[in-house]
Amino acid sequence: MSRNENTRETVLKASRAYYTHVAYYEDQLAQRQRRATETTKRQLDFLESAFRTYATHQVREVLDVACGNGRHVIGLAHRGYRCTGQDYTPERVQIAKVIAKREGVSVKLLQGDATRLEYQNEFDAALALHIIFLLPDDVDVAKTLRRIYRALRSSGILVCNVYNPFYKGEGWFSNLIHKGFHVEESHGRGVRITTICRRQDFEPIHGVAWAQETSIIEAPDGLHVFRDHEQSRLFTYWDILHYLQAAGFKEIRCYPDWKIKPPKKPKAKELVFVSRKG
Ligand SMILES: C[S@@+](CC[C@H](N)C(=O)[O-])C[C@H]1O[C@@H](n2cnc3c(N)ncnc32)[C@H](O)[C@@H]1O
């Protein structure tokens, strides 16, 4: 797809607006919800297991690209890793800082664009979770992976993931792409977030979808309604394999749905890739 700087700016602006609107309330909800904690814990267990399986030396320093509210870096910091998280949306970085302080862990948290990571040979492992499909275009995906490659030490590990476009079961991404809408309600003590996602545009040749997202938030500080737009791009297993190879990564393996042991009947809602700096 040809590079269009206006589209890039539009995508980043829309993404920032959405994550700014929901950041604070997602944190409020996560504190009150067991399910969110359990999902993150399962993912942290997977990450540690991948570090142990893939590492040629002990993983100590971890970079999380597009760390959001910091759930992975803060979780890993609790488990003894030295962590740095970076996210494009300053409001999310701020929330992550508040959570890290509240939980008494030290994590370096910075605002920054994934395509502009400035590190070189500094980390044993990097994460790029739930972000690749949000990057505006091919150039940004390739740049981000190259920057992550450079940030890693020799034999460093990257864990990244995408939603599988062939999965047609329940889930926001598959419902949005295949049915055209998704409604989800999450609640915890005193906070309820209802999200109504409607596919607005779908460009089937390049696999680019724009969604209109209405977030209805009931929280102790009142009722809020936010209307946002977000672009998502569809990637298959082969796309990610090629991007990783092009960036220089080796020993690339894919684990459906964060399962270390291959399930008998994989549903593969999410494709999680573990790879090593060559
Ligand atoms: C779906 S959230 C994922 C957050 C976290 N990695 C997780 O798995 O919980 C996507 C995050 O990507 C961030 N983001 C979007 N575009 C970005 C970019 N170009 N560079 C860095 N972060 C970006 C958003 O601010 C948001 O926090």
The ligand as an SDF file (V2000), in Angstrom:
LIG
                    3D

 27 29  0  0  0  0  0  0  0  0999 V2000
   -4.4000   -2.3660   22.3040 C   0  0  0  0  0  0  0  0  0  0  0  0
   -3.3180   -1.3260   23.2500 S   0  0  0  0  0  0  0  0  0  0  0  0
   -2.1090   -2.5340   23.7720 C   0  0  0  0  0  0  0  0  0  0  0  0
   -1.3910   -2.1530   25.0140 C   0  0  0  0  0  0  0  0  0  0  0  0
   -0.4890   -3.2410   25.6200 C   0  0  0  0  0  0  0  0  0  0  0  0
    0.6070   -3.6120   24.7290 N   0  0  0  0  0  0  0  0  0  0  0  0
   -1.3080   -4.4510   25.9930 C   0  0  0  0  0  0  0  0  0  0  0  0
   -1.1750   -5.5050   25.3330 O   0  0  0  0  0  0  0  0  0  0  0  0
   -2.1120   -4.3180   26.9300 O   0  0  0  0  0  0  0  0  0  0  0  0
   -2.4650   -0.4530   21.9730 C   0  0  0  0  0  0  0  0  0  0  0  0
   -1.5080    0.6020   22.5160 C   0  0  0  0  0  0  0  0  0  0  0  0
   -0.6800    1.0300   21.4260 O   0  0  0  0  0  0  0  0  0  0  0  0
   -0.4110    2.4180   21.5730 C   0  0  0  0  0  0  0  0  0  0  0  0
    0.0370    2.9000   20.2600 N   0  0  0  0  0  0  0  0  0  0  0  0
   -0.6990    3.1070   19.1440 C   0  0  0  0  0  0  0  0  0  0  0  0
    0.0940    3.5180   18.1240 N   0  0  0  0  0  0  0  0  0  0  0  0
    1.3680    3.5440   18.5970 C   0  0  0  0  0  0  0  0  0  0  0  0
    2.6370    3.8830   18.0460 C   0  0  0  0  0  0  0  0  0  0  0  0
    2.7580    4.2780   16.7800 N   0  0  0  0  0  0  0  0  0  0  0  0
    3.7330    3.8090   18.8380 N   0  0  0  0  0  0  0  0  0  0  0  0
    3.6280    3.4240   20.1440 C   0  0  0  0  0  0  0  0  0  0  0  0
    2.4520    3.1040   20.7270 N   0  0  0  0  0  0  0  0  0  0  0  0
    1.3410    3.1530   19.9740 C   0  0  0  0  0  0  0  0  0  0  0  0
   -1.7240    2.9880   22.0860 C   0  0  0  0  0  0  0  0  0  0  0  0
   -1.5290    4.2090   22.7500 O   0  0  0  0  0  0  0  0  0  0  0  0
   -2.1720    1.8630   23.0320 C   0  0  0  0  0  0  0  0  0  0  0  0
   -1.7440    2.1090   24.3540 O   0  0  0  0  0  0  0  0  0  0  0  0
  1  2  1  0
  2  3  1  0
  2 10  1  0
  3  4  1  0
  4  5  1  0
  5  6  1  0
  5  7  1  0
  7  8  2  0
  7  9  1  0
 10 11  1  0
 11 12  1  0
 11 26  1  0
 12 13  1  0
 13 14  1  0
 13 24  1  0
 14 15  1  0
 14 23  1  0
 15 16  2  0
 16 17  1  0
 17 18  1  0
 17 23  2  0
 18 19  1  0
 18 20  2  0
 20 21  1  0
 21 22  2  0
 22 23  1  0
 24 25  1  0
 24 26  1  0
 26 27  1  0
M  CHG  2   2   1   9  -1
M  END
$$$$
